[in-house]
Amino acid sequence: MNVHSLLRSAESVRALDPPADRAAETVERVLGGRAVGRALRGSWLGHPVHPLLVFLPLGSWMTALLFDIGLRDRTTARRLLAVGLAAAPPTALAGWAEFPLLNREQRRVGLLHAVVNGVAIGLFALAYRAHGKEHHRRATVLTVLALLIVSVGGSLGGHLSYAQGAGVHRWQAPHHGGDLASYALGRAA
């Protein structure tokens, strides 16, 4: 089985439908058509914000490993882990803002993307803590493991965007007579 087939298999995991539907309903209720929801979705930019925000936590975490292993500067490594951890919530929130606009198969992949990345974020937090306790070897192992896991999450996110086309052409929706959320959910006026 190749990687693309493996990623496509996530689209058919029907067991994800109930939690994905609850998550979409919750996000719609909390953010819905509110200004913050529109801003997080990138209506002001003309395309989703989430993919842009991903670079800050990922770049920080990858650079943390460079400072840890390559330069043996554990203080800077820990600070970079902290930058990534601080950037993760707004990045995740921007991704969640998109969630109600996804179709069923996209939601399945999106939920897996979120869960896998959540696990990685937890491991980065443990690495940050381990550095703080001077357990640098443990921190390094946790950082490497977290980067491997976040790579899986990123692959799922890439599949969602590029193979499944999540968000593609959505920005043309208001020109079709309905609001963005209604159009994306198949309820165009």
C-alpha positions as CSV (number, residue, x, y, z in Angstrom):
1,M,0.0,0.0,0.0
2,N,1.5,3.4,-1.0
3,V,1.2,6.6,1.1
4,H,-1.6,8.0,-1.1
5,S,-3.7,4.9,-0.6
6,L,-3.1,5.0,3.1
7,L,-4.2,8.7,3.3
8,R,-7.2,7.9,1.1
9,S,-8.3,5.2,3.5
10,A,-8.8,7.8,6.2
11,E,-11.7,9.2,4.0
12,S,-13.8,6.0,4.6
13,V,-13.5,5.6,8.4
14,R,-17.2,6.0,9.1
15,A,-16.6,5.6,12.9
16,L,-15.3,9.2,12.8
17,D,-18.7,10.6,11.6
18,P,-20.4,11.0,15.0
19,P,-17.5,12.9,16.7
20,A,-16.8,14.9,13.5
21,D,-20.4,15.9,13.3
22,R,-20.5,17.0,16.9
23,A,-17.2,18.9,16.4
24,A,-18.7,20.7,13.3
25,E,-21.9,21.6,15.1
26,T,-19.9,23.0,18.1
27,V,-17.6,25.1,15.9
28,E,-20.6,26.3,13.9
29,R,-22.4,27.3,17.1
30,V,-19.4,29.0,18.6
31,L,-17.9,30.7,15.5
32,G,-20.6,30.4,12.8
33,G,-21.0,33.6,10.9
34,R,-19.4,35.8,13.6
35,A,-16.6,38.2,12.6
36,V,-14.0,36.2,14.4
37,G,-15.0,33.0,12.5
38,R,-14.8,34.9,9.2
39,A,-11.4,36.3,10.1
40,L,-10.1,32.9,11.2
41,R,-11.4,31.4,7.9
42,G,-9.5,34.1,6.0
43,S,-12.4,35.9,4.3
44,W,-10.3,39.1,4.6
45,L,-7.4,37.4,2.8
46,G,-9.1,35.6,0.0
47,H,-8.0,32.1,1.1
48,P,-7.8,30.0,4.3
49,V,-5.5,31.3,7.1
50,H,-4.7,28.0,8.7
51,P,-2.1,26.8,6.1
52,L,-0.2,30.1,6.6
53,L,-0.2,29.9,10.4
54,V,1.2,26.3,10.3
55,F,4.7,27.6,9.4
56,L,5.3,29.3,12.8
57,P,4.8,26.3,15.1
58,L,6.4,23.9,12.7
59,G,9.4,26.1,12.0
60,S,9.9,26.8,15.7
61,W,9.8,23.1,16.6
62,M,12.1,22.1,13.7
63,T,14.5,24.8,14.7
64,A,14.3,23.8,18.3
65,L,15.6,20.4,17.3
66,L,18.5,22.0,15.4
67,F,19.5,24.0,18.4
68,D,19.1,21.0,20.7
69,I,21.1,18.4,18.6
70,G,23.2,20.5,16.4
71,L,24.2,23.4,18.6
72,R,23.6,21.9,22.0
73,D,21.9,25.2,23.0
74,R,19.1,23.7,25.2
75,T,17.9,27.1,26.4
76,T,17.2,28.3,22.9
77,A,15.7,24.9,22.0
78,R,13.3,25.2,24.9
79,R,12.4,28.8,24.0
80,L,11.6,27.7,20.4
81,L,9.5,24.9,21.7
82,A,7.6,27.6,23.7
83,V,7.1,29.7,20.6
84,G,5.7,26.8,18.7
85,L,3.4,25.9,21.7
86,A,2.2,29.5,21.8
87,A,1.5,29.6,18.1
88,A,-0.3,26.2,18.1
89,P,-3.7,27.4,19.6
90,P,-4.4,30.1,17.0
91,T,-3.2,27.8,14.3
92,A,-5.5,25.0,15.4
93,L,-8.4,27.5,15.9
94,A,-8.1,28.7,12.3
95,G,-8.2,25.0,11.2
96,W,-11.3,24.3,13.3
97,A,-13.0,27.4,11.9
98,E,-12.8,25.7,8.5
99,F,-14.2,22.4,9.8
100,P,-18.0,23.0,9.4
101,L,-17.4,23.8,5.8
102,L,-16.0,20.4,5.0
103,N,-17.9,17.5,3.4
104,R,-18.2,14.2,5.2
105,E,-15.0,12.6,3.8
106,Q,-13.1,15.8,4.4
107,R,-14.3,15.9,8.0
108,R,-13.1,12.4,8.6
109,V,-9.6,13.3,7.4
110,G,-9.8,16.7,9.2
111,L,-10.6,15.1,12.5
112,L,-7.7,12.7,12.2
113,H,-5.5,15.6,11.2
114,A,-6.5,17.5,14.4
115,V,-6.2,14.5,16.7
116,V,-2.8,13.5,15.4
117,N,-1.5,17.0,15.6
118,G,-3.0,17.3,19.1
119,V,-0.9,14.3,20.2
120,A,2.2,15.9,18.7
121,I,1.5,19.2,20.5
122,G,1.2,17.3,23.8
123,L,4.6,15.7,23.1
124,F,6.2,19.1,22.4
125,A,4.8,20.3,25.7
126,L,6.4,17.4,27.4
127,A,9.7,18.1,25.7
128,Y,9.5,21.7,26.8
129,R,8.9,20.5,30.4
130,A,11.8,18.0,30.2
131,H,14.2,20.7,29.1
132,G,13.1,22.8,32.0
133,K,13.9,19.9,34.4
134,E,17.3,19.4,32.7
135,H,16.2,16.1,31.2
136,H,17.7,17.0,27.8
137,R,17.9,13.5,26.4
138,R,14.3,12.9,27.1
139,A,13.4,16.3,25.6
140,T,15.3,15.4,22.5
141,V,13.6,12.1,22.1
142,L,10.2,13.7,22.7
143,T,10.9,16.4,20.2
144,V,11.9,13.9,17.5
145,L,8.9,11.7,18.2
146,A,6.6,14.8,18.1
147,L,8.1,15.9,14.8
148,L,7.5,12.5,13.3
149,I,3.9,12.5,14.5
150,V,3.2,16.1,13.4
151,S,4.5,15.0,10.0
152,V,1.8,12.4,9.8
153,G,-0.7,15.1,10.8
154,G,0.7,17.4,8.1
155,S,0.4,14.6,5.5
156,L,-3.3,14.3,6.5
157,G,-3.7,18.1,6.2
158,G,-2.0,18.1,2.8
159,H,-4.3,15.3,1.7
160,L,-7.3,17.3,2.9
161,S,-6.2,20.4,1.0
162,Y,-4.6,19.0,-2.2
163,A,-6.2,15.6,-2.8
164,Q,-9.6,16.4,-1.4
165,G,-9.7,20.0,-2.4
166,A,-10.9,21.4,0.9
167,G,-11.4,25.1,0.5
168,V,-10.7,25.1,-3.2
169,H,-12.8,27.7,-5.1
170,R,-14.8,28.4,-1.9
171,W,-13.8,32.1,-2.1
172,Q,-16.0,32.5,-5.2
173,A,-19.0,31.4,-3.2
174,P,-20.5,34.8,-2.3
175,H,-20.7,35.6,-6.0
176,H,-23.2,32.7,-6.4
177,G,-25.9,34.4,-4.3
178,G,-25.4,32.9,-0.9
179,D,-23.2,33.5,2.1
180,L,-19.9,31.6,2.3
181,A,-20.9,29.2,5.0
182,S,-24.2,28.3,3.4
183,Y,-22.6,27.8,0.0
184,A,-19.9,25.6,1.4
185,L,-22.4,23.5,3.3
186,G,-24.5,23.1,0.1
187,R,-27.2,25.4,1.2
188,A,-26.6,28.2,-1.4
189,A,-29.6,30.5,-1.9
